[in-house]
Amino acid sequence: MPYKAVKGMQDILPPDVYVWQAVEDAARRVFRAFGFHEMRPPVLESTDVFTRSIGESTDIVEKEMYTFQDKGGRSISLRPEGTASVVRAYVEHHLQSEPSPQKYYYMGPMFRYERPQKGRLRQFYQLGAEAFGVAEPGMDAEVISMVWTFLGEVGLGSLSLEVNSIGCRRCRPAYTAALREYFSEKLPLLCPDCQRRHERNPLRIFDCKVPACVELRKGAPRVSDFLCGDCRVHFAALRGYLEDLGIPYRVSPEMVRGLDYYTRTTFELTTERLGAQNAVAAGGRYDRLVKEFGGPDVPAMGFALGVERLVALIREERAVSPPRPELFVACLGQEASREALKMAQALRGQGVWVETGYEGASLKSQLRRADRFGAGLVFIIGEDELARGQVGWKDMARGTSGEVPMGEALRFFKGERDKARVK
């Protein structure tokens, strides 16, 4: 085969694409109910949009971004995540002037150059949402509740919610210093990446999946012991809201999130069914990022969700049936073909999926085609039917058949469709 998809990038084909569409449709319904508006940032951004927000010492920036020089000599990157682009757009377009809170969601491709594995590709898709303008923990609970509701809408169960607080700029420095001191004696035993993290941002050692590093951090100081009074109050209020909403959760002291912009609340929704990469959705609060982008001092809260992982979980939990045409119109002869096309167009204009046979094909072959499509109802139009002003019909599931006057055919179809929906 002369051409193949680029390594780490995949074609999304039927029937999987129908699961994707169902996920996207559910996201739009649920996010709209929570008052979020869709935003569509570009795929390409200036590299400093991501180095400023994600952090120059993160694995994403150091190793994984697709970065290149354009013809004007500017450093351009394919977006590795969505929050930075949304914040850039928020500041650039002065969206803080909209009624508060300002709430946006996005969906689309992201890019990271990393080893492809199950549920992790170099071009991958995310759904995400960001809420600006509210510092209170009620907004944290609302965003978590929205993700929880969305996952329930797509029929996903067996998930665990983990929450934590990583403090703020007042209390985080003391915790960072304690981590640096704790790991200093273990530095030679850490992997090379964690040795760099030790100096630049020791919180990222908690992101490492290397077994030796996982073992070494078991006795590390906990962030909960270093939280200031305001952060403790905020986190306690968030837990109270989650309990009021009936959303079960577990406090996970080691969940610190690896991106520079997070403050206070962090959360993950996880499953044990995707191997080591078990996070389905993750997010948190980032109260400093808008100001760091040159905007006003606006607090924010958001999340992102990997669509590939979500689709894989949905496929595991239930079989996916591709959609089927609601009607197949078989036709015999040129005049019948013209009548079939008019009938199909009348229904297609109402959003009904109709397939037609083609002049020259035998009735038997057209019925086989209708069966392969999975059409429930077939109309049959030939010279005899035209002469009598009738349309033949055949219920493919029940094996019943009959005729209906040409002028009543569309009404008959709608009646049969309504009966099928009731069943």
C-alpha positions as CSV (number, residue, x, y, z in Angstrom):
1,M,0.0,0.0,0.0
2,P,1.7,3.3,-1.1
3,Y,0.1,5.6,1.5
4,K,-0.7,5.2,5.2
5,A,-1.8,7.5,7.9
6,V,1.1,9.2,9.8
7,K,2.2,7.3,12.8
8,G,0.2,8.2,15.9
9,M,-2.7,9.6,13.9
10,Q,-5.8,7.7,12.9
11,D,-8.8,7.7,10.6
12,I,-12.1,7.7,12.5
13,L,-14.5,5.5,10.4
14,P,-18.0,4.1,10.8
15,P,-19.2,2.7,13.1
16,D,-16.9,4.4,15.5
17,V,-17.7,7.8,14.1
18,Y,-21.3,7.4,15.3
19,V,-20.1,7.0,18.8
20,W,-18.0,10.2,18.4
21,Q,-21.1,12.0,17.1
22,A,-23.2,10.8,20.0
23,V,-20.5,12.0,22.5
24,E,-20.3,15.4,20.8
25,D,-24.1,15.8,20.7
26,A,-24.4,14.9,24.4
27,A,-21.6,17.3,25.3
28,R,-23.5,20.1,23.5
29,R,-26.8,19.3,25.2
30,V,-25.3,19.1,28.7
31,F,-22.9,22.0,28.4
32,R,-25.7,24.2,27.1
33,A,-27.8,23.3,30.1
34,F,-25.0,24.5,32.3
35,G,-24.8,27.8,30.4
36,F,-21.6,27.2,28.5
37,H,-21.1,28.6,25.0
38,E,-19.0,27.0,22.3
39,M,-15.6,28.5,21.3
40,R,-13.5,27.4,18.4
41,P,-9.8,28.5,18.8
42,P,-7.3,27.8,16.0
43,V,-5.2,24.7,15.9
44,L,-2.0,26.8,15.5
45,E,-0.8,29.3,18.1
46,S,2.4,31.2,18.9
47,T,4.7,28.8,20.9
48,D,4.8,31.3,23.8
49,V,1.1,30.8,24.4
50,F,1.9,27.4,25.7
51,T,5.3,28.0,27.2
52,R,3.8,30.8,29.3
53,S,0.8,28.8,30.5
54,I,1.9,25.2,30.7
55,G,5.5,25.9,31.9
56,E,8.8,25.6,30.1
57,S,9.9,22.7,32.2
58,T,6.9,20.4,31.6
59,D,7.3,17.3,29.5
60,I,4.7,18.8,27.1
61,V,6.8,21.8,26.3
62,E,10.3,20.2,26.6
63,K,9.5,17.0,24.6
64,E,6.1,16.7,23.2
65,M,5.0,19.8,21.3
66,Y,5.0,20.0,17.5
67,T,6.9,23.3,17.1
68,F,8.3,24.9,13.9
69,Q,9.4,28.1,12.4
70,D,7.0,29.6,9.9
71,K,8.1,31.6,6.8
72,G,8.2,34.8,8.8
73,G,10.6,33.3,11.3
74,R,8.0,33.0,14.1
75,S,7.9,30.0,16.4
76,I,4.5,28.3,15.9
77,S,3.1,25.2,17.7
78,L,0.2,22.9,17.1
79,R,-1.9,23.2,20.3
80,P,-1.1,20.4,22.8
81,E,-4.1,21.3,25.0
82,G,-7.1,23.7,25.0
83,T,-7.0,25.9,28.1
84,A,-4.1,28.2,26.9
85,S,-5.9,28.9,23.6
86,V,-9.1,29.7,25.4
87,V,-7.4,32.0,27.8
88,R,-5.5,33.7,25.0
89,A,-8.9,34.3,23.2
90,Y,-10.5,35.5,26.4
91,V,-7.9,38.2,26.9
92,E,-7.5,39.1,23.2
93,H,-11.3,39.7,22.7
94,H,-12.0,41.3,26.1
95,L,-14.5,38.6,27.0
96,Q,-14.5,39.7,30.6
97,S,-17.0,42.4,29.5
98,E,-19.6,39.7,29.0
99,P,-22.0,38.9,31.9
100,S,-20.2,37.0,34.6
101,P,-19.4,34.2,34.8
102,Q,-18.2,33.8,31.3
103,K,-18.4,30.1,30.4
104,Y,-17.1,28.4,27.2
105,Y,-16.5,24.9,25.9
106,Y,-14.5,23.6,23.0
107,M,-13.9,20.4,21.1
108,G,-11.3,19.4,18.6
109,P,-7.9,18.0,17.8
110,M,-4.8,18.4,20.0
111,F,-1.2,17.3,19.1
112,R,1.6,15.8,21.2
113,Y,4.7,14.0,19.9
114,E,4.8,11.0,22.3
115,R,4.9,7.3,22.0
116,P,1.5,6.1,20.6
117,Q,-0.3,3.6,22.9
118,K,-3.8,2.5,23.7
119,G,-5.9,5.6,24.2
120,R,-3.0,8.0,23.5
121,L,-2.2,9.2,20.0
122,R,-0.2,12.1,18.5
123,Q,-3.3,13.7,17.1
124,F,-6.0,13.2,19.7
125,Y,-9.3,14.9,20.5
126,Q,-10.5,16.7,23.6
127,L,-13.7,18.2,24.9
128,G,-13.1,20.9,27.5
129,A,-14.7,23.8,29.2
130,E,-13.5,26.9,31.1
131,A,-15.5,29.1,33.4
132,F,-14.2,32.6,34.2
133,G,-15.0,35.3,36.8
134,V,-16.0,33.3,39.9
135,A,-13.6,32.4,42.7
136,E,-16.1,30.7,45.0
137,P,-15.9,26.9,45.4
138,G,-19.5,26.6,44.1
139,M,-18.1,27.1,40.6
140,D,-15.7,24.3,41.1
141,A,-18.6,22.0,42.1
142,E,-20.6,23.2,39.1
143,V,-17.9,22.3,36.6
144,I,-17.3,18.9,38.3
145,S,-21.1,18.3,38.3
146,M,-21.2,19.1,34.6
147,V,-18.6,16.5,33.8
148,W,-20.3,14.0,36.0
149,T,-23.7,14.7,34.3
150,F,-22.1,14.5,30.8
151,L,-20.5,11.1,31.5
152,G,-23.8,9.8,32.8
153,E,-25.6,11.1,29.7
154,V,-23.3,9.0,27.5
155,G,-24.0,6.0,29.6
156,L,-20.6,5.7,31.3
157,G,-20.4,4.1,34.8
158,S,-17.7,2.6,37.0
159,L,-15.9,5.9,37.4
160,S,-14.1,7.3,40.5
161,L,-13.9,11.0,41.3
162,E,-10.6,12.1,43.0
163,V,-10.2,15.7,44.3
164,N,-7.5,17.6,46.0
165,S,-6.3,21.1,46.8
166,I,-2.8,22.1,45.8
167,G,-2.9,25.5,47.6
168,C,-2.3,29.0,46.3
169,R,0.7,31.3,45.8
170,R,0.7,32.0,49.5
171,C,1.0,28.5,50.8
172,R,2.4,26.6,47.8
173,P,6.1,27.8,48.3
174,A,6.4,26.2,51.7
175,Y,5.1,22.9,50.3
176,T,7.5,23.1,47.3
177,A,10.4,23.7,49.7
178,A,9.4,20.7,51.8
179,L,9.2,18.5,48.7
180,R,12.6,19.7,47.5
181,E,14.2,18.9,50.9
182,Y,12.5,15.5,51.1
183,F,13.6,14.4,47.6
184,S,17.2,15.9,47.9
185,E,18.4,12.8,49.8
186,K,16.8,10.5,47.2
187,L,18.0,12.5,44.2
188,P,20.4,9.9,42.8
189,L,17.6,7.3,42.8
190,L,15.1,9.4,40.8
191,C,14.8,9.1,37.1
192,P,16.6,11.8,35.0
193,D,13.3,13.6,34.3
194,C,12.5,13.8,38.0
195,Q,16.0,14.9,38.8
196,R,15.3,18.0,36.6
197,R,11.8,18.4,38.1
198,H,13.4,18.4,41.6
199,E,15.0,21.7,41.0
200,R,12.4,23.3,38.7
201,N,9.1,22.2,40.1
202,P,9.2,19.2,42.5
203,L,5.4,18.9,42.4
204,R,5.8,17.3,39.0
205,I,7.6,14.3,40.5
206,F,4.0,13.1,41.4
207,D,3.2,12.9,37.7
208,C,6.0,10.4,37.0
209,K,5.0,6.8,36.2
210,V,8.5,5.3,36.6
211,P,8.1,2.6,39.3
212,A,11.1,3.6,41.3
213,C,9.9,7.2,41.5
214,V,6.4,6.1,42.5
215,E,7.9,4.1,45.3
216,L,10.2,6.9,46.5
217,R,7.4,9.4,46.8
218,K,5.3,7.3,49.2
219,G,6.6,9.1,52.3
220,A,6.6,12.6,50.7
221,P,5.0,15.5,52.6
222,R,1.3,16.0,51.8
223,V,0.0,19.3,50.4
224,S,-2.9,19.2,52.8
225,D,-0.5,19.8,55.7
226,F,0.6,23.1,54.1
227,L,-2.6,24.7,53.0
228,C,-3.4,28.2,54.3
229,G,-6.6,29.0,56.0
230,D,-8.4,30.3,52.9
231,C,-7.4,27.2,50.9
232,R,-8.7,24.9,53.7
233,V,-12.0,26.7,53.8
234,H,-12.3,26.6,50.0
235,F,-11.6,22.9,49.8
236,A,-13.9,22.1,52.7
237,A,-16.7,24.0,51.0
238,L,-16.1,22.2,47.7
239,R,-16.4,18.8,49.4
240,G,-19.7,20.0,51.0
241,Y,-21.1,20.9,47.7
242,L,-20.2,17.6,46.2
243,E,-21.9,15.8,49.1
244,D,-25.0,18.0,48.6
245,L,-25.1,17.0,44.9
246,G,-24.7,13.3,45.7
247,I,-21.5,13.0,43.8
248,P,-19.2,10.4,45.5
249,Y,-15.5,11.4,45.7
250,R,-12.2,10.5,47.3
251,V,-9.5,13.0,48.5
252,S,-6.3,12.1,46.7
253,P,-3.3,13.9,48.4
254,E,-0.8,13.0,45.6
255,M,-2.9,14.4,42.8
256,V,-1.2,17.7,42.1
257,R,-1.6,18.0,38.3
258,G,1.5,18.7,36.2
259,L,0.7,22.0,34.6
260,D,2.0,25.3,36.0
261,Y,-1.3,27.2,35.9
262,Y,-3.3,25.1,38.5
263,T,-4.2,26.5,41.9
264,R,-6.4,25.1,44.7
265,T,-8.9,22.6,43.3
266,T,-7.7,19.8,41.1
267,F,-9.8,16.8,40.2
268,E,-9.7,13.6,38.0
269,L,-12.3,11.1,36.9
270,T,-10.6,7.8,36.6
271,T,-11.3,4.2,35.6
272,E,-9.3,1.0,36.1
273,R,-10.1,-0.3,32.5
274,L,-7.6,1.7,30.5
275,G,-4.3,0.5,31.9
276,A,-1.8,2.9,33.4
277,Q,-3.3,5.9,31.6
278,N,-6.5,5.7,33.6
279,A,-7.7,9.3,33.7
280,V,-10.9,9.9,31.6
281,A,-11.3,13.6,32.5
282,A,-9.2,16.0,34.6
283,G,-9.2,19.7,35.5
284,G,-8.9,22.3,38.2
285,R,-8.8,25.9,39.1
286,Y,-6.3,28.4,37.6
287,D,-6.8,31.8,39.2
288,R,-3.6,33.5,38.0
289,L,-3.5,32.5,34.3
290,V,-5.7,35.3,32.8
291,K,-3.5,37.9,34.5
292,E,-0.3,36.2,33.3
293,F,-1.6,36.5,29.8
294,G,-1.9,40.3,30.2
295,G,-5.6,40.3,31.1
296,P,-7.4,41.4,34.3
297,D,-7.2,39.5,37.5
298,V,-9.9,37.0,36.8
299,P,-10.3,33.6,38.5
300,A,-11.1,30.5,36.4
301,M,-12.0,26.8,36.6
302,G,-12.0,24.2,33.8
303,F,-11.5,20.6,32.7
304,A,-10.6,18.6,29.6
305,L,-11.6,15.1,28.5
306,G,-10.0,12.7,26.0
307,V,-12.5,11.6,23.4
308,E,-10.6,8.5,22.3
309,R,-10.5,7.1,25.8
310,L,-14.2,7.9,26.3
311,V,-15.2,6.3,23.0
312,A,-13.1,3.2,24.0
313,L,-14.9,2.9,27.3
314,I,-18.3,3.3,25.7
315,R,-17.5,0.6,23.1
316,E,-16.5,-1.7,26.0
317,E,-19.7,-1.2,27.9
318,R,-22.1,-1.7,25.0
319,A,-22.4,-2.7,21.4
320,V,-22.7,0.2,19.0
321,S,-25.2,-0.1,16.2
322,P,-24.7,2.2,13.2
323,P,-27.7,4.2,12.1
324,R,-29.9,2.8,9.4
325,P,-31.9,4.4,6.6
326,E,-35.6,4.8,7.6
327,L,-36.8,4.1,4.1
328,F,-35.5,2.4,0.9
329,V,-37.3,3.2,-2.4
330,A,-36.8,0.5,-5.0
331,C,-37.7,1.5,-8.5
332,L,-38.0,-0.3,-11.8
333,G,-37.8,1.8,-15.0
334,Q,-37.0,5.5,-15.8
335,E,-40.3,7.0,-14.8
336,A,-40.3,5.0,-11.5
337,S,-36.7,6.2,-10.9
338,R,-37.9,9.9,-11.3
339,E,-40.8,9.3,-8.9
340,A,-38.5,7.6,-6.4
341,L,-36.1,10.6,-6.5
342,K,-39.0,13.1,-5.9
343,M,-40.3,11.0,-3.0
344,A,-36.8,10.7,-1.4
345,Q,-36.2,14.4,-1.8
346,A,-39.5,15.3,0.0
347,L,-38.5,13.2,3.0
348,R,-34.8,14.2,3.0
349,G,-35.9,17.8,3.2
350,Q,-37.5,16.8,6.5
351,G,-34.3,15.2,7.8
352,V,-35.3,11.6,7.0
353,W,-32.5,9.2,5.8
354,V,-33.8,7.7,2.5
355,E,-31.9,5.5,0.1
356,T,-33.0,4.7,-3.4
357,G,-32.4,2.0,-6.0
358,Y,-31.2,2.9,-9.4
359,E,-32.7,2.4,-12.8
360,G,-31.5,-0.9,-14.4
361,A,-31.0,-2.9,-11.2
362,S,-33.4,-5.8,-10.7
363,L,-35.9,-5.7,-7.8
364,K,-34.1,-8.7,-6.2
365,S,-30.8,-6.9,-6.1
366,Q,-32.4,-3.7,-4.8
367,L,-34.0,-5.6,-2.0
368,R,-30.6,-7.2,-1.1
369,R,-29.2,-3.7,-1.0
370,A,-32.0,-2.5,1.2
371,D,-31.3,-5.5,3.5
372,R,-27.6,-4.7,3.7
373,F,-28.4,-1.1,4.6
374,G,-30.7,-2.4,7.4
375,A,-33.7,-0.4,6.1
376,G,-36.8,-1.2,8.0
377,L,-39.3,-0.3,5.3
378,V,-39.1,-0.5,1.5
379,F,-41.3,1.2,-1.0
380,I,-41.5,-0.4,-4.5
381,I,-42.4,1.6,-7.6
382,G,-42.6,0.0,-11.0
383,E,-44.5,0.5,-14.2
384,D,-47.5,-1.5,-12.9
385,E,-47.6,0.5,-9.7
386,L,-47.4,3.8,-11.6
387,A,-50.2,2.7,-13.9
388,R,-52.4,2.0,-10.9
389,G,-51.3,5.0,-8.9
390,Q,-50.0,2.8,-6.1
391,V,-46.8,2.2,-4.2
392,G,-45.8,-1.2,-3.0
393,W,-44.4,-1.6,0.5
394,K,-42.5,-4.3,2.3
395,D,-41.7,-4.4,6.1
396,M,-38.2,-6.0,6.1
397,A,-38.3,-7.1,9.7
398,R,-41.8,-8.6,9.8
399,G,-41.9,-9.8,6.2
400,T,-45.3,-8.2,5.6
401,S,-46.2,-6.3,2.4
402,G,-49.0,-4.5,0.6
403,E,-49.8,-1.4,-1.4
404,V,-50.8,2.2,-0.6
405,P,-52.1,5.0,-2.9
406,M,-49.3,7.1,-4.3
407,G,-50.7,10.3,-2.7
408,E,-50.8,8.5,0.7
409,A,-47.3,7.0,0.6
410,L,-45.5,9.7,2.7
411,R,-48.3,9.7,5.3
412,F,-48.1,5.9,5.4
413,F,-44.4,6.0,5.9
414,K,-44.6,8.4,8.8
415,G,-47.3,6.2,10.4
416,E,-45.1,3.1,10.1
417,R,-42.1,5.1,11.5
418,D,-44.1,6.2,14.5
419,K,-45.2,2.6,15.2
420,A,-41.6,1.5,15.1
421,R,-40.5,4.2,17.5
422,V,-43.2,3.2,20.0
423,K,-41.9,-0.3,19.9
